[in-house]
Amino acid sequence: MIVTAEDFGRQVADARRALGLTQRDLALAIGTGERFIVELEAGKATAQLGKALAAAKAVGIRLENTAGRR
């Protein structure tokens, strides 16, 4: 379950590594700088949600809205 920026970053890092990608590879894949990926994986809170979601999608993380589900 993703509750914090750290949880999200850890999931992105784990998925990236499982795919055999470097942080640079991921940055290039989503058109951002490597520093963004480093900070994202470190759990730095950011207002750049679009880039964070692109990184998640690129490594196969699927986010779902589970509000109201039991």
N, CA, C, O and CB atoms as a CASP TS submission, in Angstrom:
PFRMAT TS
TARGET T0000
AUTHOR 0000-0000-0000
METHOD Language model
MODEL 1
PARENT N/A
ATOM      1  N   MET     1       0.847  -1.183   0.000  1.00  0.00           N
ATOM      2  CA  MET     1       0.000   0.000   0.000  1.00  0.00           C
ATOM      3  C   MET     1       0.890   1.243   0.000  1.00  0.00           C
ATOM      4  O   MET     1       1.864   1.317   0.748  1.00  0.00           O
ATOM      5  CB  MET     1      -0.962   0.000   1.227  1.00  0.00           C
ATOM      6  N   ILE     2       0.555   2.192  -0.824  1.00  0.00           N
ATOM      7  CA  ILE     2       1.307   3.442  -0.892  1.00  0.00           C
ATOM      8  C   ILE     2       0.591   4.488  -0.056  1.00  0.00           C
ATOM      9  O   ILE     2      -0.540   4.876  -0.349  1.00  0.00           O
ATOM     10  CB  ILE     2       1.472   3.925  -2.364  1.00  0.00           C
ATOM     11  N   VAL     3       1.278   4.942   1.003  1.00  0.00           N
ATOM     12  CA  VAL     3       0.703   5.939   1.898  1.00  0.00           C
ATOM     13  C   VAL     3       1.525   7.222   1.892  1.00  0.00           C
ATOM     14  O   VAL     3       0.984   8.316   2.055  1.00  0.00           O
ATOM     15  CB  VAL     3       0.603   5.384   3.317  1.00  0.00           C
ATOM     16  N   THR     4       2.821   7.084   1.705  1.00  0.00           N
ATOM     17  CA  THR     4       3.711   8.243   1.769  1.00  0.00           C
ATOM     18  C   THR     4       4.515   8.376   0.474  1.00  0.00           C
ATOM     19  O   THR     4       4.532   7.469  -0.358  1.00  0.00           O
ATOM     20  CB  THR     4       4.663   8.127   2.981  1.00  0.00           C
ATOM     21  N   ALA     5       5.171   9.512   0.323  1.00  0.00           N
ATOM     22  CA  ALA     5       6.060   9.727  -0.810  1.00  0.00           C
ATOM     23  C   ALA     5       7.197   8.701  -0.780  1.00  0.00           C
ATOM     24  O   ALA     5       7.671   8.262  -1.828  1.00  0.00           O
ATOM     25  CB  ALA     5       6.623  11.169  -0.798  1.00  0.00           C
ATOM     26  N   GLU     6       7.629   8.325   0.419  1.00  0.00           N
ATOM     27  CA  GLU     6       8.686   7.325   0.550  1.00  0.00           C
ATOM     28  C   GLU     6       8.221   5.969   0.038  1.00  0.00           C
ATOM     29  O   GLU     6       8.973   5.268  -0.640  1.00  0.00           O
ATOM     30  CB  GLU     6       9.134   7.210   2.009  1.00  0.00           C
ATOM     31  N   ASP     7       6.978   5.594   0.361  1.00  0.00           N
ATOM     32  CA  ASP     7       6.416   4.329  -0.131  1.00  0.00           C
ATOM     33  C   ASP     7       6.379   4.318  -1.658  1.00  0.00           C
ATOM     34  O   ASP     7       6.756   3.331  -2.289  1.00  0.00           O
ATOM     35  CB  ASP     7       4.995   4.104   0.438  1.00  0.00           C
ATOM     36  N   PHE     8       5.927   5.413  -2.239  1.00  0.00           N
ATOM     37  CA  PHE     8       5.827   5.520  -3.686  1.00  0.00           C
ATOM     38  C   PHE     8       7.210   5.422  -4.323  1.00  0.00           C
ATOM     39  O   PHE     8       7.402   4.689  -5.293  1.00  0.00           O
ATOM     40  CB  PHE     8       5.146   6.837  -4.082  1.00  0.00           C
ATOM     41  N   GLY     9       8.158   6.152  -3.780  1.00  0.00           N
ATOM     42  CA  GLY     9       9.518   6.126  -4.301  1.00  0.00           C
ATOM     43  C   GLY     9      10.141   4.745  -4.231  1.00  0.00           C
ATOM     44  O   GLY     9      10.820   4.314  -5.163  1.00  0.00           O
ATOM     45  N   ARG    10       9.911   4.058  -3.131  1.00  0.00           N
ATOM     46  CA  ARG    10      10.442   2.708  -2.957  1.00  0.00           C
ATOM     47  C   ARG    10       9.849   1.754  -3.993  1.00  0.00           C
ATOM     48  O   ARG    10      10.555   0.908  -4.540  1.00  0.00           O
ATOM     49  CB  ARG    10      10.152   2.196  -1.537  1.00  0.00           C
ATOM     50  N   GLN    11       8.562   1.895  -4.255  1.00  0.00           N
ATOM     51  CA  GLN    11       7.919   1.028  -5.249  1.00  0.00           C
ATOM     52  C   GLN    11       8.468   1.299  -6.645  1.00  0.00           C
ATOM     53  O   GLN    11       8.711   0.363  -7.407  1.00  0.00           O
ATOM     54  CB  GLN    11       6.394   1.231  -5.235  1.00  0.00           C
ATOM     55  N   VAL    12       8.666   2.563  -6.984  1.00  0.00           N
ATOM     56  CA  VAL    12       9.233   2.902  -8.287  1.00  0.00           C
ATOM     57  C   VAL    12      10.642   2.320  -8.399  1.00  0.00           C
ATOM     58  O   VAL    12      10.982   1.714  -9.415  1.00  0.00           O
ATOM     59  CB  VAL    12       9.257   4.443  -8.497  1.00  0.00           C
ATOM     60  N   ALA    13      11.456   2.498  -7.371  1.00  0.00           N
ATOM     61  CA  ALA    13      12.828   1.983  -7.390  1.00  0.00           C
ATOM     62  C   ALA    13      12.843   0.461  -7.530  1.00  0.00           C
ATOM     63  O   ALA    13      13.604  -0.081  -8.332  1.00  0.00           O
ATOM     64  CB  ALA    13      13.574   2.401  -6.114  1.00  0.00           C
ATOM     65  N   ASP    14      12.014  -0.222  -6.761  1.00  0.00           N
ATOM     66  CA  ASP    14      11.968  -1.688  -6.823  1.00  0.00           C
ATOM     67  C   ASP    14      11.548  -2.170  -8.208  1.00  0.00           C
ATOM     68  O   ASP    14      12.138  -3.103  -8.752  1.00  0.00           O
ATOM     69  CB  ASP    14      11.004  -2.239  -5.763  1.00  0.00           C
ATOM     70  N   ALA    15      10.528  -1.531  -8.775  1.00  0.00           N
ATOM     71  CA  ALA    15      10.046  -1.929 -10.099  1.00  0.00           C
ATOM     72  C   ALA    15      11.089  -1.620 -11.174  1.00  0.00           C
ATOM     73  O   ALA    15      11.281  -2.408 -12.101  1.00  0.00           O
ATOM     74  CB  ALA    15       8.721  -1.217 -10.424  1.00  0.00           C
ATOM     75  N   ARG    16      11.755  -0.483 -11.051  1.00  0.00           N
ATOM     76  CA  ARG    16      12.801  -0.111 -12.013  1.00  0.00           C
ATOM     77  C   ARG    16      13.921  -1.145 -11.996  1.00  0.00           C
ATOM     78  O   ARG    16      14.367  -1.613 -13.044  1.00  0.00           O
ATOM     79  CB  ARG    16      13.366   1.297 -11.695  1.00  0.00           C
ATOM     80  N   ARG    17      14.364  -1.490 -10.809  1.00  0.00           N
ATOM     81  CA  ARG    17      15.445  -2.474 -10.683  1.00  0.00           C
ATOM     82  C   ARG    17      15.029  -3.837 -11.241  1.00  0.00           C
ATOM     83  O   ARG    17      15.815  -4.514 -11.904  1.00  0.00           O
ATOM     84  CB  ARG    17      15.864  -2.616  -9.213  1.00  0.00           C
ATOM     85  N   ALA    18      13.783  -4.226 -10.962  1.00  0.00           N
ATOM     86  CA  ALA    18      13.282  -5.511 -11.466  1.00  0.00           C
ATOM     87  C   ALA    18      13.297  -5.555 -12.994  1.00  0.00           C
ATOM     88  O   ALA    18      13.447  -6.624 -13.586  1.00  0.00           O
ATOM     89  CB  ALA    18      11.858  -5.765 -10.951  1.00  0.00           C
ATOM     90  N   LEU    19      13.144  -4.404 -13.625  1.00  0.00           N
ATOM     91  CA  LEU    19      13.182  -4.320 -15.087  1.00  0.00           C
ATOM     92  C   LEU    19      14.607  -4.182 -15.622  1.00  0.00           C
ATOM     93  O   LEU    19      14.822  -4.178 -16.834  1.00  0.00           O
ATOM     94  CB  LEU    19      12.340  -3.145 -15.562  1.00  0.00           C
ATOM     95  N   GLY    20      15.572  -4.069 -14.720  1.00  0.00           N
ATOM     96  CA  GLY    20      16.964  -3.927 -15.136  1.00  0.00           C
ATOM     97  C   GLY    20      17.306  -2.546 -15.671  1.00  0.00           C
ATOM     98  O   GLY    20      18.256  -2.385 -16.437  1.00  0.00           O
ATOM     99  N   LEU    21      16.521  -1.542 -15.260  1.00  0.00           N
ATOM    100  CA  LEU    21      16.751  -0.171 -15.712  1.00  0.00           C
ATOM    101  C   LEU    21      17.591   0.601 -14.708  1.00  0.00           C
ATOM    102  O   LEU    21      17.482   0.384 -13.501  1.00  0.00           O
ATOM    103  CB  LEU    21      15.422   0.547 -15.944  1.00  0.00           C
ATOM    104  N   THR    22      18.417   1.490 -15.198  1.00  0.00           N
ATOM    105  CA  THR    22      19.120   2.428 -14.328  1.00  0.00           C
ATOM    106  C   THR    22      18.207   3.637 -14.116  1.00  0.00           C
ATOM    107  O   THR    22      17.201   3.805 -14.805  1.00  0.00           O
ATOM    108  CB  THR    22      20.509   2.857 -14.942  1.00  0.00           C
ATOM    109  N   GLN    23      18.578   4.466 -13.156  1.00  0.00           N
ATOM    110  CA  GLN    23      17.817   5.698 -12.959  1.00  0.00           C
ATOM    111  C   GLN    23      17.893   6.564 -14.212  1.00  0.00           C
ATOM    112  O   GLN    23      16.920   7.223 -14.576  1.00  0.00           O
ATOM    113  CB  GLN    23      18.342   6.476 -11.732  1.00  0.00           C
ATOM    114  N   ARG    24      19.035   6.561 -14.860  1.00  0.00           N
ATOM    115  CA  ARG    24      19.191   7.328 -16.104  1.00  0.00           C
ATOM    116  C   ARG    24      18.274   6.778 -17.201  1.00  0.00           C
ATOM    117  O   ARG    24      17.646   7.547 -17.929  1.00  0.00           O
ATOM    118  CB  ARG    24      20.663   7.296 -16.578  1.00  0.00           C
ATOM    119  N   ASP    25      18.197   5.455 -17.318  1.00  0.00           N
ATOM    120  CA  ASP    25      17.311   4.839 -18.309  1.00  0.00           C
ATOM    121  C   ASP    25      15.868   5.299 -18.108  1.00  0.00           C
ATOM    122  O   ASP    25      15.180   5.667 -19.060  1.00  0.00           O
ATOM    123  CB  ASP    25      17.394   3.304 -18.226  1.00  0.00           C
ATOM    124  N   LEU    26      15.431   5.271 -16.865  1.00  0.00           N
ATOM    125  CA  LEU    26      14.055   5.669 -16.559  1.00  0.00           C
ATOM    126  C   LEU    26      13.842   7.142 -16.858  1.00  0.00           C
ATOM    127  O   LEU    26      12.820   7.524 -17.428  1.00  0.00           O
ATOM    128  CB  LEU    26      13.722   5.377 -15.093  1.00  0.00           C
ATOM    129  N   ALA    27      14.800   7.965 -16.477  1.00  0.00           N
ATOM    130  CA  ALA    27      14.686   9.399 -16.755  1.00  0.00           C
ATOM    131  C   ALA    27      14.550   9.652 -18.249  1.00  0.00           C
ATOM    132  O   ALA    27      13.701  10.434 -18.675  1.00  0.00           O
ATOM    133  CB  ALA    27      15.903  10.154 -16.202  1.00  0.00           C
ATOM    134  N   LEU    28      15.381   8.995 -19.042  1.00  0.00           N
ATOM    135  CA  LEU    28      15.313   9.157 -20.495  1.00  0.00           C
ATOM    136  C   LEU    28      13.982   8.658 -21.056  1.00  0.00           C
ATOM    137  O   LEU    28      13.433   9.254 -21.983  1.00  0.00           O
ATOM    138  CB  LEU    28      16.469   8.414 -21.162  1.00  0.00           C
ATOM    139  N   ALA    29      13.465   7.562 -20.491  1.00  0.00           N
ATOM    140  CA  ALA    29      12.211   6.981 -20.968  1.00  0.00           C
ATOM    141  C   ALA    29      11.021   7.916 -20.775  1.00  0.00           C
ATOM    142  O   ALA    29      10.071   7.892 -21.558  1.00  0.00           O
ATOM    143  CB  ALA    29      11.947   5.673 -20.257  1.00  0.00           C
ATOM    144  N   ILE    30      11.078   8.738 -19.732  1.00  0.00           N
ATOM    145  CA  ILE    30       9.934   9.627 -19.473  1.00  0.00           C
ATOM    146  C   ILE    30      10.241  11.089 -19.763  1.00  0.00           C
ATOM    147  O   ILE    30       9.415  11.965 -19.504  1.00  0.00           O
ATOM    148  CB  ILE    30       9.490   9.488 -18.035  1.00  0.00           C
ATOM    149  N   GLY    31      11.428  11.353 -20.300  1.00  0.00           N
ATOM    150  CA  GLY    31      11.764  12.719 -20.700  1.00  0.00           C
ATOM    151  C   GLY    31      12.010  13.677 -19.552  1.00  0.00           C
ATOM    152  O   GLY    31      11.582  14.831 -19.592  1.00  0.00           O
ATOM    153  N   THR    32      12.694  13.201 -18.539  1.00  0.00           N
ATOM    154  CA  THR    32      13.008  14.062 -17.404  1.00  0.00           C
ATOM    155  C   THR    32      14.486  13.891 -17.048  1.00  0.00           C
ATOM    156  O   THR    32      15.186  13.080 -17.655  1.00  0.00           O
ATOM    157  CB  THR    32      12.096  13.730 -16.179  1.00  0.00           C
ATOM    158  N   GLY    33      14.946  14.641 -16.083  1.00  0.00           N
ATOM    159  CA  GLY    33      16.333  14.524 -15.656  1.00  0.00           C
ATOM    160  C   GLY    33      16.517  13.402 -14.651  1.00  0.00           C
ATOM    161  O   GLY    33      15.583  13.018 -13.947  1.00  0.00           O
ATOM    162  N   GLU    34      17.728  12.884 -14.595  1.00  0.00           N
ATOM    163  CA  GLU    34      18.047  11.813 -13.660  1.00  0.00           C
ATOM    164  C   GLU    34      17.862  12.272 -12.214  1.00  0.00           C
ATOM    165  O   GLU    34      17.480  11.476 -11.355  1.00  0.00           O
ATOM    166  CB  GLU    34      19.480  11.326 -13.880  1.00  0.00           C
ATOM    167  N   ARG    35      18.126  13.533 -11.947  1.00  0.00           N
ATOM    168  CA  ARG    35      17.959  14.060 -10.586  1.00  0.00           C
ATOM    169  C   ARG    35      16.518  13.886 -10.097  1.00  0.00           C
ATOM    170  O   ARG    35      16.293  13.594  -8.923  1.00  0.00           O
ATOM    171  CB  ARG    35      18.355  15.548 -10.538  1.00  0.00           C
ATOM    172  N   PHE    36      15.536  14.065 -11.000  1.00  0.00           N
ATOM    173  CA  PHE    36      14.142  13.870 -10.612  1.00  0.00           C
ATOM    174  C   PHE    36      13.918  12.436 -10.137  1.00  0.00           C
ATOM    175  O   PHE    36      13.261  12.213  -9.120  1.00  0.00           O
ATOM    176  CB  PHE    36      13.202  14.200 -11.790  1.00  0.00           C
ATOM    177  N   ILE    37      14.463  11.461 -10.873  1.00  0.00           N
ATOM    178  CA  ILE    37      14.283  10.058 -10.501  1.00  0.00           C
ATOM    179  C   ILE    37      14.961   9.774  -9.167  1.00  0.00           C
ATOM    180  O   ILE    37      14.395   9.085  -8.318  1.00  0.00           O
ATOM    181  CB  ILE    37      14.843   9.126 -11.596  1.00  0.00           C
ATOM    182  N   VAL    38      16.153  10.294  -8.977  1.00  0.00           N
ATOM    183  CA  VAL    38      16.877  10.116  -7.705  1.00  0.00           C
ATOM    184  C   VAL    38      16.027  10.643  -6.550  1.00  0.00           C
ATOM    185  O   VAL    38      15.858   9.965  -5.537  1.00  0.00           O
ATOM    186  CB  VAL    38      18.259  10.848  -7.742  1.00  0.00           C
ATOM    187  N   GLU    39      15.500  11.840  -6.706  1.00  0.00           N
ATOM    188  CA  GLU    39      14.694  12.448  -5.638  1.00  0.00           C
ATOM    189  C   GLU    39      13.365  11.719  -5.452  1.00  0.00           C
ATOM    190  O   GLU    39      12.908  11.541  -4.323  1.00  0.00           O
ATOM    191  CB  GLU    39      14.436  13.926  -5.945  1.00  0.00           C
ATOM    192  N   LEU    40      12.752  11.302  -6.541  1.00  0.00           N
ATOM    193  CA  LEU    40      11.493  10.562  -6.457  1.00  0.00           C
ATOM    194  C   LEU    40      11.696   9.276  -5.670  1.00  0.00           C
ATOM    195  O   LEU    40      10.927   8.974  -4.757  1.00  0.00           O
ATOM    196  CB  LEU    40      10.946  10.249  -7.866  1.00  0.00           C
ATOM    197  N   GLU    41      12.731   8.520  -6.021  1.00  0.00           N
ATOM    198  CA  GLU    41      12.985   7.250  -5.342  1.00  0.00           C
ATOM    199  C   GLU    41      13.403   7.439  -3.891  1.00  0.00           C
ATOM    200  O   GLU    41      13.226   6.538  -3.072  1.00  0.00           O
ATOM    201  CB  GLU    41      14.053   6.476  -6.078  1.00  0.00           C
ATOM    202  N   ALA    42      13.950   8.593  -3.569  1.00  0.00           N
ATOM    203  CA  ALA    42      14.339   8.890  -2.188  1.00  0.00           C
ATOM    204  C   ALA    42      13.139   9.321  -1.345  1.00  0.00           C
ATOM    205  O   ALA    42      13.256   9.477  -0.129  1.00  0.00           O
ATOM    206  CB  ALA    42      15.411   9.983  -2.165  1.00  0.00           C
ATOM    207  N   GLY    43      11.993   9.512  -1.985  1.00  0.00           N
ATOM    208  CA  GLY    43      10.792   9.874  -1.255  1.00  0.00           C
ATOM    209  C   GLY    43      10.585  11.355  -1.069  1.00  0.00           C
ATOM    210  O   GLY    43       9.795  11.773  -0.222  1.00  0.00           O
ATOM    211  N   LYS    44      11.295  12.167  -1.859  1.00  0.00           N
ATOM    212  CA  LYS    44      11.111  13.610  -1.742  1.00  0.00           C
ATOM    213  C   LYS    44       9.710  13.978  -2.229  1.00  0.00           C
ATOM    214  O   LYS    44       9.316  13.652  -3.349  1.00  0.00           O
ATOM    215  CB  LYS    44      12.200  14.379  -2.551  1.00  0.00           C
ATOM    216  N   ALA    45       8.980  14.655  -1.370  1.00  0.00           N
ATOM    217  CA  ALA    45       7.647  15.111  -1.764  1.00  0.00           C
ATOM    218  C   ALA    45       7.803  16.136  -2.878  1.00  0.00           C
ATOM    219  O   ALA    45       8.680  16.997  -2.815  1.00  0.00           O
ATOM    220  CB  ALA    45       6.865  15.717  -0.547  1.00  0.00           C
ATOM    221  N   THR    46       6.964  16.046  -3.882  1.00  0.00           N
ATOM    222  CA  THR    46       7.095  16.920  -5.039  1.00  0.00           C
ATOM    223  C   THR    46       5.725  17.317  -5.578  1.00  0.00           C
ATOM    224  O   THR    46       4.747  16.590  -5.407  1.00  0.00           O
ATOM    225  CB  THR    46       7.916  16.238  -6.132  1.00  0.00           C
ATOM    226  N   ALA    47       5.664  18.449  -6.215  1.00  0.00           N
ATOM    227  CA  ALA    47       4.422  18.895  -6.846  1.00  0.00           C
ATOM    228  C   ALA    47       4.376  18.451  -8.300  1.00  0.00           C
ATOM    229  O   ALA    47       3.434  18.791  -9.016  1.00  0.00           O
ATOM    230  CB  ALA    47       4.283  20.423  -6.751  1.00  0.00           C
ATOM    231  N   GLN    48       5.376  17.698  -8.750  1.00  0.00           N
ATOM    232  CA  GLN    48       5.447  17.267 -10.138  1.00  0.00           C
ATOM    233  C   GLN    48       4.765  15.910 -10.301  1.00  0.00           C
ATOM    234  O   GLN    48       5.398  14.922 -10.673  1.00  0.00           O
ATOM    235  CB  GLN    48       6.913  17.196 -10.610  1.00  0.00           C
ATOM    236  N   LEU    49       3.479  15.883 -10.019  1.00  0.00           N
ATOM    237  CA  LEU    49       2.725  14.641 -10.046  1.00  0.00           C
ATOM    238  C   LEU    49       2.734  13.999 -11.426  1.00  0.00           C
ATOM    239  O   LEU    49       2.804  12.775 -11.533  1.00  0.00           O
ATOM    240  CB  LEU    49       1.303  14.890  -9.603  1.00  0.00           C
ATOM    241  N   GLY    50       2.665  14.794 -12.471  1.00  0.00           N
ATOM    242  CA  GLY    50       2.668  14.230 -13.822  1.00  0.00           C
ATOM    243  C   GLY    50       3.909  13.406 -14.098  1.00  0.00           C
ATOM    244  O   GLY    50       3.820  12.316 -14.662  1.00  0.00           O
ATOM    245  N   LYS    51       5.054  13.912 -13.709  1.00  0.00           N
ATOM    246  CA  LYS    51       6.305  13.173 -13.911  1.00  0.00           C
ATOM    247  C   LYS    51       6.340  11.921 -13.040  1.00  0.00           C
ATOM    248  O   LYS    51       6.792  10.866 -13.485  1.00  0.00           O
ATOM    249  CB  LYS    51       7.518  14.069 -13.600  1.00  0.00           C
ATOM    250  N   ALA    52       5.871  12.035 -11.815  1.00  0.00           N
ATOM    251  CA  ALA    52       5.859  10.885 -10.911  1.00  0.00           C
ATOM    252  C   ALA    52       4.956   9.785 -11.460  1.00  0.00           C
ATOM    253  O   ALA    52       5.308   8.607 -11.402  1.00  0.00           O
ATOM    254  CB  ALA    52       5.393  11.305  -9.503  1.00  0.00           C
ATOM    255  N   LEU    53       3.812  10.158 -11.984  1.00  0.00           N
ATOM    256  CA  LEU    53       2.901   9.168 -12.563  1.00  0.00           C
ATOM    257  C   LEU    53       3.489   8.556 -13.832  1.00  0.00           C
ATOM    258  O   LEU    53       3.304   7.366 -14.087  1.00  0.00           O
ATOM    259  CB  LEU    53       1.540   9.808 -12.870  1.00  0.00           C
ATOM    260  N   ALA    54       4.195   9.357 -14.630  1.00  0.00           N
ATOM    261  CA  ALA    54       4.843   8.830 -15.835  1.00  0.00           C
ATOM    262  C   ALA    54       5.911   7.800 -15.450  1.00  0.00           C
ATOM    263  O   ALA    54       6.039   6.768 -16.109  1.00  0.00           O
ATOM    264  CB  ALA    54       5.476   9.982 -16.667  1.00  0.00           C
ATOM    265  N   ALA    55       6.669   8.071 -14.399  1.00  0.00           N
ATOM    266  CA  ALA    55       7.683   7.130 -13.938  1.00  0.00           C
ATOM    267  C   ALA    55       7.027   5.831 -13.478  1.00  0.00           C
ATOM    268  O   ALA    55       7.494   4.743 -13.814  1.00  0.00           O
ATOM    269  CB  ALA    55       8.516   7.745 -12.797  1.00  0.00           C
ATOM    270  N   ALA    56       5.962   5.943 -12.722  1.00  0.00           N
ATOM    271  CA  ALA    56       5.253   4.754 -12.251  1.00  0.00           C
ATOM    272  C   ALA    56       4.754   3.926 -13.432  1.00  0.00           C
ATOM    273  O   ALA    56       4.929   2.707 -13.458  1.00  0.00           O
ATOM    274  CB  ALA    56       4.075   5.152 -11.340  1.00  0.00           C
ATOM    275  N   LYS    57       4.145   4.574 -14.390  1.00  0.00           N
ATOM    276  CA  LYS    57       3.617   3.874 -15.562  1.00  0.00           C
ATOM    277  C   LYS    57       4.743   3.196 -16.342  1.00  0.00           C
ATOM    278  O   LYS    57       4.582   2.070 -16.812  1.00  0.00           O
ATOM    279  CB  LYS    57       2.854   4.852 -16.473  1.00  0.00           C
ATOM    280  N   ALA    58       5.870   3.872 -16.478  1.00  0.00           N
ATOM    281  CA  ALA    58       6.992   3.334 -17.243  1.00  0.00           C
ATOM    282  C   ALA    58       7.564   2.060 -16.641  1.00  0.00           C
ATOM    283  O   ALA    58       8.132   1.239 -17.361  1.00  0.00           O
ATOM    284  CB  ALA    58       8.077   4.366 -17.350  1.00  0.00           C
ATOM    285  N   VAL    59       7.421   1.884 -15.333  1.00  0.00           N
ATOM    286  CA  VAL    59       7.935   0.675 -14.692  1.00  0.00           C
ATOM    287  C   VAL    59       6.822  -0.315 -14.348  1.00  0.00           C
ATOM    288  O   VAL    59       7.058  -1.308 -13.660  1.00  0.00           O
ATOM    289  CB  VAL    59       8.702   1.043 -13.433  1.00  0.00           C
ATOM    290  N   GLY    60       5.616  -0.040 -14.828  1.00  0.00           N
ATOM    291  CA  GLY    60       4.529  -0.998 -14.687  1.00  0.00           C
ATOM    292  C   GLY    60       3.711  -0.907 -13.420  1.00  0.00           C
ATOM    293  O   GLY    60       2.964  -1.833 -13.103  1.00  0.00           O
ATOM    294  N   ILE    61       3.833   0.193 -12.682  1.00  0.00           N
ATOM    295  CA  ILE    61       3.009   0.356 -11.482  1.00  0.00           C
ATOM    296  C   ILE    61       1.656   0.908 -11.905  1.00  0.00           C
ATOM    297  O   ILE    61       1.574   1.935 -12.578  1.00  0.00           O
ATOM    298  CB  ILE    61       3.700   1.301 -10.435  1.00  0.00           C
ATOM    299  N   ARG    62       0.605   0.222 -11.507  1.00  0.00           N
ATOM    300  CA  ARG    62      -0.751   0.642 -11.845  1.00  0.00           C
ATOM    301  C   ARG    62      -1.411   1.202 -10.597  1.00  0.00           C
ATOM    302  O   ARG    62      -1.527   0.518  -9.580  1.00  0.00           O
ATOM    303  CB  ARG    62      -1.580  -0.538 -12.431  1.00  0.00           C
ATOM    304  N   LEU    63      -1.837   2.440 -10.686  1.00  0.00           N
ATOM    305  CA  LEU    63      -2.511   3.077  -9.550  1.00  0.00           C
ATOM    306  C   LEU    63      -4.006   2.992  -9.766  1.00  0.00           C
ATOM    307  O   LEU    63      -4.508   3.259 -10.857  1.00  0.00           O
ATOM    308  CB  LEU    63      -2.063   4.560  -9.376  1.00  0.00           C
ATOM    309  N   GLU    64      -4.703   2.621  -8.723  1.00  0.00           N
ATOM    310  CA  GLU    64      -6.154   2.495  -8.802  1.00  0.00           C
ATOM    311  C   GLU    64      -6.813   3.339  -7.730  1.00  0.00           C
ATOM    312  O   GLU    64      -6.277   3.519  -6.637  1.00  0.00           O
ATOM    313  CB  GLU    64      -6.583   1.030  -8.663  1.00  0.00           C
ATOM    314  N   ASN    65      -7.966   3.844  -8.059  1.00  0.00           N
ATOM    315  CA  ASN    65      -8.781   4.546  -7.083  1.00  0.00           C
ATOM    316  C   ASN    65      -9.615   3.497  -6.360  1.00  0.00           C
ATOM    317  O   ASN    65     -10.497   2.875  -6.952  1.00  0.00           O
ATOM    318  CB  ASN    65      -9.686   5.642  -7.760  1.00  0.00           C
ATOM    319  N   THR    66      -9.333   3.308  -5.085  1.00  0.00           N
ATOM    320  CA  THR    66     -10.065   2.316  -4.314  1.00  0.00           C
ATOM    321  C   THR    66     -11.008   2.975  -3.305  1.00  0.00           C
ATOM    322  O   THR    66     -11.531   2.307  -2.413  1.00  0.00           O
ATOM    323  CB  THR    66      -9.092   1.388  -3.594  1.00  0.00           C
ATOM    324  N   ALA    67     -11.221   4.268  -3.444  1.00  0.00           N
ATOM    325  CA  ALA    67     -12.118   4.971  -2.514  1.00  0.00           C
ATOM    326  C   ALA    67     -13.522   4.392  -2.617  1.00  0.00           C
ATOM    327  O   ALA    67     -14.055   4.195  -3.708  1.00  0.00           O
ATOM    328  CB  ALA    67     -12.141   6.499  -2.808  1.00  0.00           C
ATOM    329  N   GLY    68     -14.089   4.131  -1.485  1.00  0.00           N
ATOM    330  CA  GLY    68     -15.447   3.638  -1.445  1.00  0.00           C
ATOM    331  C   GLY    68     -15.579   2.130  -1.639  1.00  0.00           C
ATOM    332  O   GLY    68     -16.682   1.590  -1.542  1.00  0.00           O
ATOM    333  N   ARG    69     -14.483   1.452  -1.907  1.00  0.00           N
ATOM    334  CA  ARG    69     -14.529  -0.007  -2.081  1.00  0.00           C
ATOM    335  C   ARG    69     -14.336  -0.692  -0.735  1.00  0.00           C
ATOM    336  O   ARG    69     -13.660  -0.168   0.151  1.00  0.00           O
ATOM    337  CB  ARG    69     -13.446  -0.481  -3.090  1.00  0.00           C
ATOM    338  N   ARG    70     -14.919  -1.834  -0.597  1.00  0.00           N
ATOM    339  CA  ARG    70     -14.753  -2.610   0.636  1.00  0.00           C
ATOM    340  C   ARG    70     -14.236  -3.973   0.317  1.00  0.00           C
ATOM    341  O   ARG    70     -14.029  -4.782   1.222  1.00  0.00           O
ATOM    342  CB  ARG    70     -16.062  -2.716   1.407  1.00  0.00           C
TER
END
